[in-house]
């Protein structure tokens, strides 16, 4: 978010036409983000939206996936994008997007509002293997942005102007997000996770660098990029395997989804095999340790349109395999 850039960086010209971006949510913020990216010349913008009416407004210009993004935006699909931008105004959705993008190694941007505050958090997972994720708990001291010198004129609004202020805040949040896309794409400044805020009523803003938390519940112990193996979601340990390799039953797995109402997502291989007896586990993927490294087991069946997606630049098409 810095405005004082070296001349060489200012002259950098990102190839926005080659970018492939997924926007999750087409509401007030999402629609504005999509409009900005369109005007910037971003090559492909796919939209993931659960509301049929909002989705219908975008079908003439973009590929729209109707449904819950947790189901529609599979790991295999996600890996085709250069950026995933989540505009869903729900903390749980932001955590889930962080979970998927962290594993898929895709640059993530979270955009939301808090009252008059526009908030954008950027996590360049593809650009930096050791950057902080959204669930890392520590941040550095806030550093004011130069834009804080501005003073807007929407403070102390009367009640009838509240909706207009909300629209303005959403537009500011979308603008901040769009401005960060080309900077991350060409590596302006230095790669780092960052959270930027701007108060639409005062013009005051902050820009915080987010260092990785070594004790983070989500990314602790992850060596990125995480190897992804697509495998069948069938759970049964044959008797001869139980006899020859009893230690396999103790293999730990961290599931992407909780099972039923149970707290926690960590289970033993033998426990899951006994419980589901050859049937599928209600989870999208699981993390396990193989030869001292965390590996992702992808259980999601491929969508028919996956091959139609343009492979994003820098993606390793051999990283996701099928068993």
N, C-alpha and C positions, 0 to 999 in steps of 0.2 A: 504494500500500500504506500511505499515511499514515493514522493514526487520528485526528489532530487536524484536523478539517475545519471551515470556517466554517459557521455555522448554516444559511445559505441553501443550501449544497451538501449538507448532511446531509439536508435536507428534500426534496431533489430526488427525484422519483418516476419512474423509467424505465418506459417502456411495454414491459415484457418480453414481453407477449403478442404484440407486433408483431415481435419479433425472429425471424429465420430463421438457424439455426446449423447448420453442418456439423461433425460430430465424426469425425475420422479415427482409427480404432482403437477397438475395444470390449473391450480386455483389462482388466487390473486397474485401471488409471488411467481409461481411457476409460469403462468401465461406471460408475465413481463420478462422473465428470464428468456423464454423461448423467442419472444419478439426481439430482444436485444441480440441474441445469438444469430438470429436470422439476418438482422441488419448488419452484423459484423461479418457475415459471409461464411459462417461455420458450415462445413460441407454436409454433414448429416446430423439431424436431431431426432432421436426417437423418444417418444413420450410414454410413460407408464402412469396410468390414471385409473382410479377405481370408480369414478363418477361418469356414467355414460353420457350425460349432457355435456360435461366439460370436454370429454374425449371427442365427441362428435364435431365440435368446433375446430378441431385441429387436423382432422383426417384428410382434408384436401391438400395439405402441405407436408404432413409428416406421417411416419409410421407410428401408429398409436396402439399400445398394448393395453387392453381393458382388463382390469382386475387388480388384486392386491400385489404390489411389487414383490413381496416376499415369495410369492408363487411364480410370478411371471418373469422376474429378472433373475434367472438362474445364474449360477457361477459361470457356466459355459457361455451364456449370452453376455454376461457382464464383462468378460474378458475381451470382448470385441470392441469395447469403448475406450477412448482416451480419457474421458471424464464422466463421472456420474454426479449429478447435481440433485440433491434431495431438498425439495421445497415443502415437504409435508410438515405442518406445524404441530408436531407431536414428538416429545422427547424419546419415546420408545421407538418410533420409526427412525430417528437419527441414530440411535444405538444399533439398530439392525442393519442400516446401511453401512455404518462403520464396520460392523462385523463382516459383511460380505465383501466390501471393497478392500479391507485389510487382507483377507485371504486371497482374493482375486488379483491383488496388486494393481488396482486401478485408482487413479487420482480421484479423490472425493472432495466434494464441496457441499456443505450444509448451509442452508439459507433459511432464516426465520426472523420473526419480529417479537419483541417483548415490549408491549406498550408502544411508546414513541421510539423505541430503539430498534434499529436495523442491525442484524447480526449475520456475519458471514464467517464460516470456519473452513479453512482449506487444508487438506491433508494430501501432499504429493506422494502417495504411496509408490507410484510407478517411477517417479523421479528420484526418490531417496529411500533406500531400504531401511533406514534407521530413524525415520521421522516419527513424531508422536502420533498417536491415534486419538480419536474423539474421547476415549475413555481414560486417557492418561490424566492424572489428577493434579499435576503441578504446572504452573505457568510462571513466566517471568514477569517482572514489574511492567505495568502498562506503559507504553510509549505513545504520547499524543501524536496524532496524524496532523499534517499541515492543514488539512481541510477543517480542523477544529477552529481555525481562525475565522471561518464563516459564521454568520449569525442568521439563522432563518427567522421567519416572522410568523410562525404558527404556534408560539407559546401562548398559554392561557386561553385555549380555544373554548368557545361556548359549546354546549352539548350538541347543537345541530351540526357542528363542523367536525365532530369526532370521526365520522366515517370518511370524510375527505382526508383527514390527517392519517387515518389508517391506510388509505390508498397511497398516499404520498410516501409513507414509511415503507410499504411493500415495494414501491418503485425504486426507492433508494437502496433497499436490500438487494433487489434484482440487479441494479446498476453496479453495485459493489462486486457482486458475484461475476458478472460479465466482464468487468475490468480485470479481474484476476486471471481469467482463462488464458489470454495470450501471454501474460507474464509467466505463468507456470509452463506454458507450452514451449517457450523459447529459453526458459531458465534465467529470466531477468533477476538481477540481484543474486540471491543464493536460495537454494531450495530449503524450505523450512515450513513446518506446520504453523499456521497463523490464524488468529481470530481477530477480526476487525469489527468494530461497532461504531455506529453513528446515531446520535439522538436527533431525530427529525425536527424536534421543537426548538433546539438550541444550536444545532450544528456542531456540538462537541463530539469528538470521536476518540477512539483509542485503537491501537494496533498492538497485539500481544504475540510474541513468539512463544510457541508451545514446545518445550523440550520433552523428549520421551521420558516417561516415568518407568524406571526399572521394576517397579512393583505393580504395574498396571494389570488389572485382572484380565484384560483382553489380549494385550500384546506381549506380556511378560513371557520370555522364553521362546518367542517366535523368531526364527531366522528367515527373513524375507529375501527373495520371493518364496512363498510356501509351495512345495511340490503338491500338485493336485492330481489325484488318480480317480477317474470315473469308474465306479464299480456297481455291481448289482446290490440292491437293498434287500438282501435275503440273509437271514441270520439263523445259521445252524452249524454246529461243530460236530462232524462225524465222529463216531466212536473211535475209529483208528487214529484220528488226529488227537482226540482227548487222551488216548493212551500214550501215543508217541511224543506229544508235545503238551503236557499238562500246563506248562507255563503260559500257553496261548490263551487259556481261560482267564488268566489274570491280566491280560492286556487291557490297559485303560483307554477309554474313549470319552472325549468331550463332545456332546451332541450340540448341534446348532439350535435345537428346540427342546424345551422341557417336555417330558412325557406326562400327559394329563395335567393334574394339579400339583405334581411333585416339585418341590424346590430343588434347584441345582440341575446340572446337565452332565454330570460325570458318572460313568458306569463302567463295569467290567465286561469284557467280551463274553465270559461265561454267563453272566447275569442276563445279558441281552439275548443270548442264544436260548437260554432256558425260558425266558419270558415270552419270546415271539416265535420260537419253534419253527424257524424257516420262513416266517412271514416278514413283511417290511416294517421298519421302525418309522414312526411318524417324525422324521427329521430330514432336513435338506442335505446336511453333510455332517461329518464328524472329524475331529482332530485326534490324531494318535501319534505316538512316538515310534519311529522306525530307525534303528541304528543311531540313536541319539539325536535325531532330528524330527521336528514336528511335521507331519504329513497330513494333508486333507483328503479324506475319502468323500467323493462327490456321489451322492445317491440319486440325484435328480435325472429323470429321463430326458433325453434331448428333445427340444422342440423342432418341429418340421422346418421352421424358417431359420434355424441357426446357420445353415450353410449360406443363406442369402446375405447375412451380415458381412460387411466389409471388415476384414481383420485389421485391427488397429495397428498403427506403426509401433514397432518395438515389441509386439507381443510374440511370445514363443509358442507357435502352434503345436509343438511337441510336448508341451508341459502337461496337457490334459490328455490322458489316455483312457482306453476302455478295457475293462477286464471281462 
